[in-house]
Amino acid sequence: MSTDLFAKLVDVVKDSPDRALTNSEAARWIKKLSDEDAALMAQAEVIDRCLATRHLRASLLQHEDAIFLCVSGLETGEDLPIAFEAVELTPGHFALAVSELKLDPKASAIEIFETIDGSFLGEEGYEGHELEDVIKLFPDVSIFQLNKDAVSSRSIWRALGILLSAFYGQGPIELSEKTLESLKELYEAGSDHVPFRNIVQGHLAMSWSGLFLELYRAIEQLYSVPKLINLTGQWASPKPFYELAELLENQLGWRPKEEDALRELIESCGASFLEILANEFCPDAENKAKAVAKAIYKQRNSLVHFRPAMEEKYYSTQEWNSRISLMTKLVSELYKRHGEKYMLRPPQ
């Protein structure tokens, strides 16, 4: 891994007309910290990795009994979420980060030249480069050890979402503390079957509409559930609902009517939660489930379509926060009730 890391640095200098390395082919590495750290670099298992944006990247690693989250492109602080413990960056962790996150040098050719030119295998006394000298040439990297019993240790998207909720900072949209707490609660306590990748993509969106639509898409996945509950009550199947939904659409051309399906899902949430939704989306409605579904679907259409009859309505920051918070809770509630049924085979 050190070979690949320094090859990236050498290539930057080679591509520059301003400098030429004394010995570009010579071996270079980061000075060894310990046998334990060297073993981590050689033996760590990559559970998952994600490139969330051009700059925000993460990998989930396991070494022996420890699980680590490596993140680049997110400024974090000391007040870490529960189940996260900051770990000192070591040569092993850093080399793994550069390799698994596909990090390219951020430093200029001149900076790299001045750091690595005179130090390489064959020079008297060379034992490797100091870690702090090499770190500054690449994007920032943070390492966290995760509680292996926490849900964040099972999903890189959950873990990244929890960090985003805690350190959203100057994000592109003005998410309130209440909204961030709703998102954090979904990441930490939501069903394992929530499509967390969609939620994180929405969390990183440049506009309110982007976040709203990703939450809507998470709900949309469940639209076939009410009809499939009725169908399998009369015609049992060993297949999970998502397979049945795929078969019905691909083989028969059937798919649920969105607004009707949304209404049926909302009706399954219970009276108290329906009342909360209605107070936000349609406070004066008599048929609350129907009116809430109509309001959400209408907003979805106004964001997806671009024509005069579908003009997008303006909402204040406070109104957007209220709606996003409720949509987040709706995702959580629906997947708590239907996620397992949708994703897993029924018990035999």
Rosetta silent file (secondary structure, phi, psi, omega in degrees, C-alpha in Angstrom):
SEQUENCE: MSTDLFAKLVDVVKDSPDRALTNSEAARWIKKLSDEDAALMAQAEVIDRCLATRHLRASLLQHEDAIFLCVSGLETGEDLPIAFEAVELTPGHFALAVSELKLDPKASAIEIFETIDGSFLGEEGYEGHELEDVIKLFPDVSIFQLNKDAVSSRSIWRALGILLSAFYGQGPIELSEKTLESLKELYEAGSDHVPFRNIVQGHLAMSWSGLFLELYRAIEQLYSVPKLINLTGQWASPKPFYELAELLENQLGWRPKEEDALRELIESCGASFLEILANEFCPDAENKAKAVAKAIYKQRNSLVHFRPAMEEKYYSTQEWNSRISLMTKLVSELYKRHGEKYMLRPPQ
SCORE:     score description
SCORE:     0.000 S_00000001
   1 L     0.000  -36.553  176.375    0.000    0.000    0.000 S_00000001
   2 H   -62.585  -35.507  178.594    2.878    2.366    0.686 S_00000001
   3 H   -60.579  -46.177  179.824    4.111    1.650   -2.824 S_00000001
   4 H   -66.314  -39.638 -179.642    0.787    2.764   -4.327 S_00000001
   5 H   -60.171  -49.371 -178.296    0.599    5.786   -2.033 S_00000001
   6 H   -73.588  -25.641  174.880    4.014    7.099   -3.050 S_00000001
   7 H   -62.813  -37.226  176.804    3.370    6.229   -6.698 S_00000001
   8 H   -61.597  -42.706 -179.612    0.491    8.733   -6.610 S_00000001
   9 H   -67.235  -44.020 -179.883    2.860   11.393   -5.276 S_00000001
  10 H   -61.480  -40.225 -178.504    5.580   10.586   -7.791 S_00000001
  11 H   -62.915  -36.527  178.736    3.090   10.784  -10.672 S_00000001
  12 H   -62.243  -42.940  179.896    2.056   14.313   -9.684 S_00000001
  13 H   -68.911  -40.324  179.282    5.674   15.466   -9.864 S_00000001
  14 H   -59.781  -35.104 -177.823    6.278   13.591  -13.129 S_00000001
  15 L   -79.823   -4.554 -179.126    3.327   15.388  -14.715 S_00000001
  16 L   -99.623  136.043  178.675    4.731   18.759  -13.722 S_00000001
  17 L   -80.040   -5.988 -171.969    7.255   20.568  -15.950 S_00000001
  18 L   -87.948  -23.333 -174.813    8.665   22.449  -12.953 S_00000001
  19 L  -139.429  154.071  174.277   10.374   19.666  -11.036 S_00000001
  20 L  -136.876  123.674 -178.005   12.113   16.314  -11.629 S_00000001
  21 L   -67.394  146.263  178.936   12.656   13.840   -8.804 S_00000001
  22 L   -61.563  -43.669 -179.715   16.192   12.666   -8.119 S_00000001
  23 L  -146.285   89.400 -174.818   15.121    9.037   -8.101 S_00000001
  24 L   -74.068  -20.822 -176.942   11.486    8.482   -9.001 S_00000001
  25 L   -90.379   -9.248 -176.185   11.811    4.681   -9.158 S_00000001
  26 L   -70.980  151.342  179.511   13.303    4.226   -5.689 S_00000001
  27 L   -71.176  138.272  174.695   11.232    2.675   -2.905 S_00000001
  28 L  -136.948  150.574  178.698    9.623    5.042   -0.410 S_00000001
  29 L  -156.767  171.080  175.073    7.339    4.308    2.536 S_00000001
  30 E   -89.708  137.624 -177.151    5.963    5.763    5.747 S_00000001
  31 L   -55.954  133.979 -178.003    8.047    5.022    8.818 S_00000001
  32 L   -65.482  135.863  177.310    6.743    1.975   10.704 S_00000001
  33 L   -90.248  -49.023 -177.195    4.940    2.683   13.966 S_00000001
  34 L  -164.622  166.436  176.036    4.620   -0.836   15.391 S_00000001
  35 H   -64.301  -36.330 -179.089    4.135   -4.476   14.469 S_00000001
  36 H   -63.725  -42.248 -179.368    0.461   -4.161   15.444 S_00000001
  37 H   -69.742  -37.002  176.958   -0.101   -1.262   13.063 S_00000001
  38 H   -64.522  -37.490  178.279    1.731   -3.051   10.260 S_00000001
  39 H   -66.252  -39.177  177.531   -0.500   -6.092   10.834 S_00000001
  40 H   -59.755  -45.986 -178.644   -3.604   -3.897   10.617 S_00000001
  41 H   -62.123  -36.523 -175.643   -2.477   -2.500    7.267 S_00000001
  42 H   -84.823  -28.930 -168.491   -1.806   -5.978    5.890 S_00000001
  43 H  -114.479  -11.199 -176.153   -4.714   -7.906    7.379 S_00000001
  44 L   -59.083  138.274  178.272   -7.681   -5.543    7.827 S_00000001
  45 E   -95.580  128.989  177.073  -10.836   -6.700    6.038 S_00000001
  46 E   -84.210  109.897  179.459  -12.732   -4.104    4.032 S_00000001
  47 E   -75.446  -43.818 -177.881  -16.410   -4.622    4.906 S_00000001
  48 E  -163.916  161.824  174.392  -17.694   -1.833    2.675 S_00000001
  49 E  -147.457  155.375  177.273  -16.734    1.465    1.089 S_00000001
  50 E  -148.660  142.994  172.341  -18.657    4.358   -0.402 S_00000001
  51 E  -109.212   88.728 -173.413  -17.908    7.455   -2.442 S_00000001
  52 L   -68.284  -41.192  175.435  -20.813    9.621   -1.282 S_00000001
  53 L  -140.880 -174.560  178.090  -19.646   12.726   -3.167 S_00000001
  54 L   -58.578  -35.949 -175.455  -16.532   13.830   -4.998 S_00000001
  55 L  -108.047  -31.907 -176.475  -14.900   14.618   -1.651 S_00000001
  56 L   -86.261  115.048 -175.586  -16.893   12.732    1.009 S_00000001
  57 E  -137.796  152.369 -179.006  -15.743    9.124    1.127 S_00000001
  58 E  -150.617  153.716  172.657  -15.828    6.385    3.735 S_00000001
  59 E  -139.009  148.614  178.773  -14.757    2.805    4.339 S_00000001
  60 E  -114.140  121.520 -174.303  -15.755    0.294    6.992 S_00000001
  61 E  -122.399  151.093  172.053  -12.946   -2.004    8.143 S_00000001
  62 E  -127.402  132.890  174.848  -12.613   -4.894   10.536 S_00000001
  63 E  -136.577  117.527 -172.935   -9.375   -6.001   12.150 S_00000001
  64 L    55.638 -122.447 -178.515   -9.560   -8.797   14.698 S_00000001
  65 L   -96.772    3.535 -175.324  -12.518   -7.797   16.935 S_00000001
  66 E  -100.351  142.185  176.430  -12.401   -4.080   16.149 S_00000001
  67 E  -117.378  130.390 -176.091  -14.506   -2.247   13.558 S_00000001
  68 E  -122.258  141.957  171.313  -13.279    1.072   12.172 S_00000001
  69 E  -109.986  123.879  177.905  -14.920    3.773   10.095 S_00000001
  70 E  -108.213  127.585 -175.487  -12.531    5.788    7.948 S_00000001
  71 E  -130.922  137.226  171.878  -13.877    9.098    6.615 S_00000001
  72 E  -129.274  138.306  177.149  -12.441   11.759    4.326 S_00000001
  73 L    97.019   11.003  177.880  -14.157   15.002    3.392 S_00000001
  74 L  -133.300  120.941  178.796  -16.159   15.619    6.585 S_00000001
  75 L   -81.069  117.916 -178.808  -15.032   18.016    9.291 S_00000001
  76 L  -112.219  168.383 -179.562  -15.838   16.473   12.670 S_00000001
  77 L  -123.797 -164.160 -176.364  -15.477   17.694   16.244 S_00000001
  78 L   -84.770  -26.323 -176.432  -14.919   16.312   19.719 S_00000001
  79 L   -82.213   78.463 -173.325  -18.578   15.789   20.661 S_00000001
  80 L   -80.159  151.988  174.975  -18.922   12.429   18.934 S_00000001
  81 L   -63.330  158.907  174.576  -22.138   10.407   18.674 S_00000001
  82 L   -58.666  141.900  179.055  -22.633    7.427   20.957 S_00000001
  83 L    84.426    0.106  176.760  -20.807    4.324   19.686 S_00000001
  84 E  -113.090  130.851  175.803  -18.086    6.418   17.960 S_00000001
  85 E  -129.882  123.623 -179.723  -14.590    6.763   19.412 S_00000001
  86 E   -65.859  138.562 -179.405  -11.914    8.826   17.682 S_00000001
  87 E  -121.168  138.972  178.870   -8.738    6.877   16.900 S_00000001
  88 L   -62.831  136.776  178.969   -5.306    8.366   16.297 S_00000001
  89 L   -71.997  124.956 -179.219   -4.294    8.264   12.652 S_00000001
  90 L  -115.847  167.674  176.123   -1.475    5.757   12.180 S_00000001
  91 H   -55.131  -40.022 -179.787    0.605    4.778    9.133 S_00000001
  92 H   -64.977  -48.945  179.321   -1.533    1.656    8.733 S_00000001
  93 H   -62.751  -40.298 -177.359   -4.857    3.471    8.904 S_00000001
  94 H   -67.537  -43.512  179.241   -3.624    6.239    6.612 S_00000001
  95 H   -63.232  -39.978  176.466   -2.295    3.871    3.943 S_00000001
  96 H   -62.761  -40.662 -179.520   -5.578    1.948    4.024 S_00000001
  97 H   -63.003  -47.558 -179.342   -7.520    5.198    3.672 S_00000001
  98 H   -61.281  -39.371 -178.209   -5.552    6.369    0.637 S_00000001
  99 H   -72.985  -52.889 -172.702   -5.942    2.961   -0.986 S_00000001
 100 H   -75.452  -31.618  179.889   -9.581    2.145   -0.189 S_00000001
 101 L   -91.673   -0.848  178.891  -10.965    5.676   -0.585 S_00000001
 102 L    53.692   50.178 -178.867   -8.935    6.253   -3.749 S_00000001
 103 L   -79.585  132.926  174.256   -7.596    9.525   -2.407 S_00000001
 104 L  -100.235  151.219  179.246   -5.508   11.645   -4.750 S_00000001
 105 L   -58.076  143.827  175.916   -2.879   14.088   -3.492 S_00000001
 106 L  -101.436  -16.024 -176.279   -4.127   17.604   -2.781 S_00000001
 107 L   -77.480  158.681  177.524   -0.670   19.180   -2.600 S_00000001
 108 L   -75.393  165.067  178.615    1.064   20.861   -5.507 S_00000001
 109 H   -60.077  -36.950 -179.749    3.924   19.233   -7.388 S_00000001
 110 H   -66.131  -44.040  178.946    6.362   21.615   -5.718 S_00000001
 111 H   -61.750  -42.899  179.815    5.129   20.721   -2.219 S_00000001
 112 H   -65.542  -44.290  179.182    5.373   17.016   -2.996 S_00000001
 113 H   -56.611  -47.385 -177.369    8.827   17.414   -4.528 S_00000001
 114 H   -65.859  -24.687 -178.433   10.128   19.230   -1.470 S_00000001
 115 H   -84.796  -38.131 -170.002    8.746   16.516    0.816 S_00000001
 116 H  -113.885  -10.490 -169.736    9.910   13.340   -0.921 S_00000001
 117 L   -60.098  -47.498 -172.118   12.767   14.186   -3.308 S_00000001
 118 L   -90.415    6.024 -175.115   15.761   13.644   -1.065 S_00000001
 119 L  -126.124  116.613  178.812   14.441   10.678    0.904 S_00000001
 120 L  -167.220  166.974  179.786   14.251    7.164   -0.515 S_00000001
 121 L   -60.467  127.133 -177.023   15.712    3.692   -0.130 S_00000001
 122 L   115.799  -26.246  173.869   19.431    3.921   -0.786 S_00000001
 123 L   -77.050  139.009 -176.982   19.935    7.266    0.903 S_00000001
 124 L   -59.211  129.191  175.758   22.000    6.951    4.067 S_00000001
 125 L    81.882    3.725 -177.329   19.865    6.660    7.201 S_00000001
 126 L   -72.146  123.863  177.536   16.538    6.388    5.373 S_00000001
 127 L  -123.796    9.149 -177.200   13.955    4.561    7.535 S_00000001
 128 L   116.514  159.936  178.486   10.824    5.892    5.906 S_00000001
 129 E   -80.593  148.556  174.238    8.990    9.212    5.777 S_00000001
 130 L   -68.292  138.650 -177.500    7.421   10.709    8.869 S_00000001
 131 H   -56.838  -45.270 -176.500    3.656   10.240    8.875 S_00000001
 132 H   -62.810  -26.780  178.473    2.908   13.926    9.530 S_00000001
 133 H   -73.412  -31.886 -177.528    4.945   14.923    6.464 S_00000001
 134 H   -85.744  -36.159 -178.773    2.918   12.650    4.178 S_00000001
 135 H   -54.611  -41.662 -174.283   -0.517   13.327    5.699 S_00000001
 136 L   -67.561  -12.055 -179.375   -0.406   16.990    4.693 S_00000001
 137 L   -87.028  -10.759 -176.262   -0.086   16.004    1.017 S_00000001
 138 L  -120.997  165.167  173.757   -3.506   14.268    0.949 S_00000001
 139 L   -57.868  155.280 -178.615   -7.082   15.193    1.901 S_00000001
 140 L   -62.154  145.373  179.230   -7.898   15.006    5.611 S_00000001
 141 E  -131.016  136.828  174.682   -8.712   11.587    7.051 S_00000001
 142 E  -123.368  142.571 -179.881  -10.514   10.718   10.305 S_00000001
 143 E  -121.182  134.210  177.496  -10.672    7.279   11.928 S_00000001
 144 E  -129.701  135.689  170.371  -13.347    6.109   14.364 S_00000001
 145 E   -91.272  131.039 -176.779  -13.652    2.829   16.207 S_00000001
 146 E  -101.271  143.587  171.475  -17.295    1.752   16.331 S_00000001
 147 L   -61.709  119.424 -172.443  -19.045   -0.143   19.069 S_00000001
 148 L   -67.676  -13.753  177.335  -19.407   -3.525   17.394 S_00000001
 149 L   -91.638   -7.138 -178.160  -22.871   -3.999   18.938 S_00000001
 150 L   -83.099  153.079 -179.515  -24.194   -0.717   17.499 S_00000001
 151 H   -62.747  -27.982 -178.759  -26.205   -0.596   14.261 S_00000001
 152 H   -63.155  -24.473 -179.268  -23.597    1.757   12.785 S_00000001
 153 H   -77.283   -9.479 -178.702  -21.083   -1.094   12.727 S_00000001
 154 H  -101.784  -10.180 -175.208  -23.334   -3.034   10.320 S_00000001
 155 L  -147.000  120.790  179.670  -23.909   -0.333    7.704 S_00000001
 156 H   -65.949  -33.586 -179.521  -21.509    2.205    6.271 S_00000001
 157 H   -71.659  -36.520  173.972  -24.432    4.402    5.160 S_00000001
 158 H   -62.460  -49.576 -177.311  -25.920    4.399    8.662 S_00000001
 159 H   -59.698  -44.334  179.551  -22.564    5.255   10.199 S_00000001
 160 H   -65.785  -39.161  178.677  -21.945    8.061    7.714 S_00000001
 161 H   -63.180  -39.843  178.261  -25.480    9.378    8.236 S_00000001
 162 H   -61.877  -43.920  177.645  -25.016    9.519   12.004 S_00000001
 163 H   -64.276  -40.679  178.083  -21.842   11.575   11.556 S_00000001
 164 H   -60.565  -40.049 -179.827  -23.594   13.878    9.067 S_00000001
 165 H   -65.599  -35.180 -178.422  -26.382   14.483   11.572 S_00000001
 166 H   -80.869  -30.208 -173.116  -23.872   15.388   14.268 S_00000001
 167 L  -128.974   39.103  179.306  -21.554   17.510   12.100 S_00000001
 168 L   -64.153  -34.041  173.569  -23.748   18.903    9.319 S_00000001
 169 L    52.425 -124.772 -178.786  -22.418   22.368   10.210 S_00000001
 170 L   -90.271   53.960  178.533  -22.607   24.759    7.296 S_00000001
 171 L   -65.450  167.193 -172.930  -24.402   22.295    5.039 S_00000001
 172 L   -66.690  -25.567  176.117  -26.051   23.514    1.834 S_00000001
 173 L  -119.635  155.763 -170.711  -29.570   23.666    3.333 S_00000001
 174 L   -88.223   72.900  178.418  -30.590   25.093    6.700 S_00000001
 175 L   -71.969  130.000  179.742  -31.585   21.946    8.566 S_00000001
 176 L   -76.627  166.326  176.976  -32.834   22.724   12.069 S_00000001
 177 H   -60.025  -37.596  179.341  -31.655   20.883   15.175 S_00000001
 178 H   -64.178  -42.989  179.785  -35.049   19.152   15.305 S_00000001
 179 H   -66.883  -43.425  177.911  -34.733   17.946   11.713 S_00000001
 180 H   -61.850  -36.763  178.139  -31.164   16.757   12.242 S_00000001
 181 H   -67.054  -37.217  176.918  -32.305   14.912   15.351 S_00000001
 182 H   -63.276  -43.270  178.047  -35.068   13.211   13.330 S_00000001
 183 H   -64.622  -43.679  179.914  -32.508   12.098   10.746 S_00000001
 184 H   -61.272  -40.868  178.715  -30.109   10.935   13.454 S_00000001
 185 H   -63.742  -38.203  177.014  -32.889    8.933   15.103 S_00000001
 186 H   -64.238  -45.634  179.682  -33.669    7.264   11.774 S_00000001
 187 H   -62.933  -39.499 -173.374  -30.002    6.347   11.240 S_00000001
 188 H   -84.588  -33.534 -171.324  -29.578    5.066   14.799 S_00000001
 189 H  -123.576   -3.085 -178.092  -32.910    3.349   15.464 S_00000001
 190 L   -69.980  163.357  177.423  -34.581    2.795   12.088 S_00000001
 191 L   -55.873  147.109  176.521  -35.265   -0.608   10.581 S_00000001
 192 L   -61.982  -16.674 -174.184  -32.307   -2.369    8.981 S_00000001
 193 L   -93.567   -1.428  173.514  -34.341   -2.381    5.761 S_00000001
 194 L   -62.034  134.999  176.710  -34.484    1.409    5.322 S_00000001
 195 L   -75.902   81.677 -172.151  -32.558    2.348    2.130 S_00000001
 196 H   -64.160  -26.409  176.727  -30.020    4.425    4.048 S_00000001
 197 H   -59.899  -43.611  177.488  -28.010    5.217    0.940 S_00000001
 198 H   -60.493  -42.458 -177.066  -30.999    7.181   -0.386 S_00000001
 199 H   -64.680  -43.232  178.703  -31.378    9.000    2.921 S_00000001
 200 H   -64.233  -41.577  177.929  -27.701   10.009    2.988 S_00000001
 201 H   -59.373  -40.665  176.138  -27.891   11.183   -0.630 S_00000001
 202 H   -66.850  -39.755  179.080  -30.845   13.364    0.342 S_00000001
 203 H   -59.486  -31.226 -178.798  -29.018   14.564    3.453 S_00000001
 204 L   -92.460    1.125 -174.280  -26.198   15.773    1.203 S_00000001
 205 L   -62.799  154.691  179.745  -28.519   17.400   -1.345 S_00000001
 206 L   -84.845   -6.166 -176.662  -28.014   20.998   -2.430 S_00000001
 207 L  -144.460  159.747  175.782  -31.723   21.803   -2.098 S_00000001
 208 H   -59.509  -39.415 -177.189  -34.738   21.010    0.062 S_00000001
 209 H   -61.771  -36.484  179.080  -36.370   19.318   -2.914 S_00000001
 210 H   -61.997  -43.756  179.029  -33.479   16.855   -3.206 S_00000001
 211 H   -68.140  -43.356  179.329  -33.889   15.703    0.392 S_00000001
 212 H   -58.225  -45.293 -176.192  -37.690   15.559    0.117 S_00000001
 213 H   -68.542  -34.197  177.407  -37.540   13.414   -3.016 S_00000001
 214 H   -68.919  -37.009  174.978  -35.065   10.921   -1.552 S_00000001
 215 H   -65.522  -40.514  177.776  -37.344   10.471    1.466 S_00000001
 216 H   -61.877  -43.223 -179.644  -40.274   10.057   -0.913 S_00000001
 217 H   -60.949  -37.306  178.122  -38.369    7.414   -2.908 S_00000001
 218 H   -62.276  -38.711  177.377  -37.746    5.443    0.278 S_00000001
 219 H   -71.167  -41.035 -177.415  -41.515    5.386    0.884 S_00000001
 220 H   -55.518  -33.572 -179.652  -42.270    4.657   -2.777 S_00000001
 221 L   -57.917  -27.552 -175.704  -40.413    1.352   -2.541 S_00000001
 222 L   -92.870    4.526 -172.081  -43.170    0.094   -0.216 S_00000001
 223 L   -59.659  -27.661 -179.262  -46.120    1.087   -2.415 S_00000001
 224 L   -79.298  -12.439 -171.980  -46.935   -2.495   -3.389 S_00000001
 225 H   -57.713  -50.954 -177.518  -47.142   -3.665    0.246 S_00000001
 226 H   -55.902  -44.193 -179.770  -50.874   -3.031    0.955 S_00000001
 227 H   -69.841  -34.910  179.784  -51.991   -4.917   -2.150 S_00000001
 228 H   -70.858  -31.361  174.430  -49.477   -7.715   -1.563 S_00000001
 229 H   -60.852  -45.597  178.393  -50.756   -8.178    1.990 S_00000001
 230 H   -65.033  -42.509 -177.825  -54.224   -8.758    0.550 S_00000001
 231 H   -63.713  -49.127 -176.548  -52.910  -10.996   -2.242 S_00000001
 232 H   -72.601  -16.784  172.527  -50.794  -13.258   -0.026 S_00000001
 233 H   -67.476  -27.392  179.143  -53.677  -13.539    2.420 S_00000001
 234 H  -102.952  -24.114 -172.998  -55.525  -15.429   -0.331 S_00000001
 235 L  -142.204   86.878 -173.280  -52.560  -16.843   -2.254 S_00000001
 236 L   -63.541  147.276  178.559  -49.577  -17.572   -0.039 S_00000001
 237 L  -141.548  142.056  177.060  -46.070  -17.257   -1.456 S_00000001
 238 L   -79.929   -4.588 -176.096  -42.641  -18.093   -0.015 S_00000001
 239 L   -84.145  147.444  171.676  -41.135  -15.083   -1.788 S_00000001
 240 L   -66.790  158.554 -174.633  -40.445  -11.736   -0.081 S_00000001
 241 H   -60.385  -34.526 -177.083  -42.682   -8.890   -1.170 S_00000001
 242 H   -65.488  -31.907  176.463  -40.000   -7.131   -3.192 S_00000001
 243 H   -71.337  -39.833  177.844  -39.662  -10.203   -5.426 S_00000001
 244 H   -63.963  -42.160  179.226  -43.429  -10.430   -5.851 S_00000001
 245 H   -61.585  -40.210  178.897  -43.603   -6.728   -6.717 S_00000001
 246 H   -65.463  -42.440  179.244  -40.882   -7.199   -9.333 S_00000001
 247 H   -64.259  -43.853 -179.054  -42.667  -10.193  -10.859 S_00000001
 248 H   -62.311  -38.878 -178.851  -46.027   -8.407  -11.001 S_00000001
 249 H   -76.131  -43.620 -176.237  -44.513   -5.408  -12.753 S_00000001
 250 H   -75.622  -36.203 -175.222  -42.229   -7.284  -15.153 S_00000001
 251 H   -92.714  -34.281 -175.801  -44.574  -10.163  -16.014 S_00000001
 252 H  -113.472   -8.172 -178.936  -48.018   -8.553  -15.772 S_00000001
 253 L    71.590   20.082 -179.427  -47.240   -4.871  -16.165 S_00000001
 254 L   -97.454  136.783  168.554  -48.941   -4.102  -12.839 S_00000001
 255 L  -147.924  153.763 -174.054  -47.746   -1.497  -10.402 S_00000001
 256 L   -69.319  150.650  171.622  -49.628    0.330   -7.661 S_00000001
 257 L   -74.023  124.826 -166.796  -51.271    3.714   -8.150 S_00000001
 258 H   -60.324  -51.918 -175.616  -48.997    5.995   -6.186 S_00000001
 259 H   -63.722  -41.054  178.469  -51.448    8.262   -4.400 S_00000001
 260 H   -65.405  -42.065  179.631  -53.759    5.378   -3.449 S_00000001
 261 H   -64.337  -40.914  178.545  -50.830    3.266   -2.269 S_00000001
 262 H   -62.727  -41.861  178.080  -49.481    6.153   -0.194 S_00000001
 263 H   -59.961  -45.712 -178.938  -52.898    6.616    1.416 S_00000001
 264 H   -64.098  -38.643  177.127  -53.089    2.928    2.356 S_00000001
 265 H   -64.865  -43.838  179.821  -49.599    3.015    3.848 S_00000001
 266 H   -62.478  -38.748  178.007  -50.423    6.140    5.858 S_00000001
 267 H   -61.178  -28.543 -178.560  -53.602    4.479    7.151 S_00000001
 268 L   -75.930   -8.835 -174.022  -51.446    1.646    8.503 S_00000001
 269 L   -79.763  -17.364 -178.159  -49.493    4.044   10.734 S_00000001
 270 L   100.507  156.082 -171.269  -52.168    4.480   13.387 S_00000001
 271 H   -65.469  -40.547 -174.732  -54.428    7.351   14.428 S_00000001
 272 H   -66.750  -42.227  179.235  -52.003    9.343   16.588 S_00000001
 273 H   -71.853  -35.756  176.398  -49.289    9.592   13.937 S_00000001
 274 H   -59.973  -39.084  178.658  -51.871   10.302   11.246 S_00000001
 275 H   -62.810  -40.301  178.423  -53.082   13.234   13.331 S_00000001
 276 H   -63.908  -44.222  178.532  -49.530   14.639   13.478 S_00000001
 277 H   -62.555  -44.748 -177.766  -49.163   14.327    9.705 S_00000001
 278 H   -64.165  -37.103  179.369  -52.541   15.934    9.066 S_00000001
 279 H   -60.385  -28.411  179.293  -51.752   18.905   11.312 S_00000001
 280 H   -89.546  -47.047 -170.183  -48.832   19.726    9.015 S_00000001
 281 H   -90.706  -30.312 -175.148  -50.091   18.805    5.564 S_00000001
 282 L  -160.215   71.568 -171.699  -53.872   19.348    5.722 S_00000001
 283 L   -61.589  -23.877 -175.475  -55.161   20.588    9.101 S_00000001
 284 L  -100.659    4.939 -174.340  -58.776   21.097    7.950 S_00000001
 285 L   -74.465  147.120  175.190  -59.295   17.798    6.121 S_00000001
 286 L   -86.136  -50.981  175.506  -62.028   15.349    7.089 S_00000001
 287 L   -90.284   92.294 -169.229  -60.479   12.258    5.487 S_00000001
 288 H   -65.529  -45.699 -177.955  -57.013   12.771    6.920 S_00000001
 289 H   -61.624  -44.204  179.879  -55.179    9.834    5.320 S_00000001
 290 H   -63.956  -42.155 -177.946  -56.501   10.672    1.863 S_00000001
 291 H   -69.694  -39.458  178.011  -55.685   14.370    2.265 S_00000001
 292 H   -63.974  -46.191  178.795  -52.160   13.751    3.592 S_00000001
 293 H   -59.820  -42.989  179.951  -51.402   11.362    0.725 S_00000001
 294 H   -62.378  -42.432 -178.722  -52.765   13.875   -1.781 S_00000001
 295 H   -66.198  -44.405 -179.836  -50.646   16.694   -0.303 S_00000001
 296 H   -66.114  -43.470 -178.661  -47.418   14.662   -0.277 S_00000001
 297 H   -67.632  -36.840  177.616  -48.001   13.308   -3.779 S_00000001
 298 H   -64.396  -41.360  178.326  -48.845   16.770   -5.101 S_00000001
 299 H   -65.883  -40.440  176.910  -45.622   18.151   -3.646 S_00000001
 300 H   -57.776  -47.140 -178.701  -43.685   15.269   -5.156 S_00000001
 301 H   -63.050  -38.974 -178.745  -45.180   15.991   -8.589 S_00000001
 302 H   -67.212  -24.531  179.396  -44.415   19.702   -8.369 S_00000001
 303 H   -87.952  -30.067 -177.353  -40.751   18.871   -7.694 S_00000001
 304 H   -83.728  -41.226 -174.794  -40.410   16.162  -10.350 S_00000001
 305 L   -97.576  152.375 -177.676  -42.310   17.814  -13.225 S_00000001
 306 L  -131.029   82.167  177.270  -41.558   21.166  -14.843 S_00000001
 307 L  -151.830  161.220 -172.418  -44.640   22.557  -16.497 S_00000001
 308 H   -54.534  -38.462 -177.513  -47.111   25.394  -15.748 S_00000001
 309 H   -73.749   -9.617 -178.356  -49.755   23.167  -14.178 S_00000001
 310 H  -118.613   41.297 -176.505  -47.159   21.758  -11.759 S_00000001
 311 L   -61.224  133.184 -179.173  -45.717   24.986  -10.415 S_00000001
 312 L   -72.971  131.405 -178.714  -43.478   24.429   -7.406 S_00000001
 313 L   -83.870  144.333  177.945  -44.837   26.005   -4.228 S_00000001
 314 L   -82.931  135.325  173.693  -42.634   28.196   -2.065 S_00000001
 315 L  -127.135  142.951  176.098  -42.020   27.061    1.512 S_00000001
 316 L   -72.504  166.831  177.297  -40.176   28.929    4.230 S_00000001
 317 H   -57.996  -41.384  179.369  -37.170   27.357    5.960 S_00000001
 318 H   -63.587  -42.239  179.635  -39.363   26.611    8.969 S_00000001
 319 H   -66.312  -41.877  178.128  -42.015   24.949    6.798 S_00000001
 320 H   -61.943  -45.119  180.000  -39.440   22.867    4.955 S_00000001
 321 H   -59.024  -42.585 -179.849  -37.890   21.716    8.229 S_00000001
 322 H   -62.889  -43.550 -178.836  -41.275   20.689    9.570 S_00000001
 323 H   -69.207  -42.025  179.599  -42.114   18.720    6.422 S_00000001
 324 H   -64.835  -41.273  179.082  -38.720   17.048    6.156 S_00000001
 325 H   -60.847  -43.195  179.754  -38.829   16.062    9.820 S_00000001
 326 H   -70.511  -38.139  176.502  -42.263   14.467    9.372 S_00000001
 327 H   -62.644  -38.212  177.629  -41.262   12.719    6.141 S_00000001
 328 H   -62.997  -44.064  178.990  -38.254   11.281    7.987 S_00000001
 329 H   -67.675  -33.357  177.296  -40.507   10.001   10.762 S_00000001
 330 H   -65.842  -42.399  175.306  -42.914    8.583    8.177 S_00000001
 331 H   -57.340  -47.891 -178.896  -40.072    6.620    6.565 S_00000001
 332 H   -60.203  -45.657 -177.539  -39.095    5.277    9.988 S_00000001
 333 H   -65.322  -43.657 -177.494  -42.667    4.319   10.888 S_00000001
 334 H   -68.029  -38.788  179.537  -43.419    2.591    7.582 S_00000001
 335 H   -74.714  -28.077  174.149  -40.220    0.543    7.565 S_00000001
 336 H   -64.164  -38.316 -177.540  -40.772   -0.440   11.185 S_00000001
 337 H   -83.358  -36.047 -168.623  -44.177   -1.812   10.176 S_00000001
 338 H  -125.166   -9.827 -173.418  -43.463   -3.181    6.699 S_00000001
 339 H   -60.406  -45.763 -178.389  -39.700   -3.287    6.023 S_00000001
 340 H   -65.538  -41.672  179.405  -39.109   -6.850    7.176 S_00000001
 341 H   -62.619  -36.403 -177.684  -42.169   -8.126    5.323 S_00000001
 342 H   -73.387  -39.620 -170.551  -40.996   -6.395    2.163 S_00000001
 343 H   -95.441  -25.355 -172.221  -37.369   -7.533    2.236 S_00000001
 344 L  -111.105  155.735  175.749  -37.416  -10.978    3.901 S_00000001
 345 L   -68.356  144.073  178.330  -39.020  -14.298    3.090 S_00000001
 346 L   -68.055  150.655  178.272  -42.081  -15.090    5.223 S_00000001
 347 L   -62.747  141.864 -178.016  -41.600  -17.681    7.993 S_00000001
 348 L   -94.883    0.000    0.000  -42.402  -21.212    6.867 S_00000001
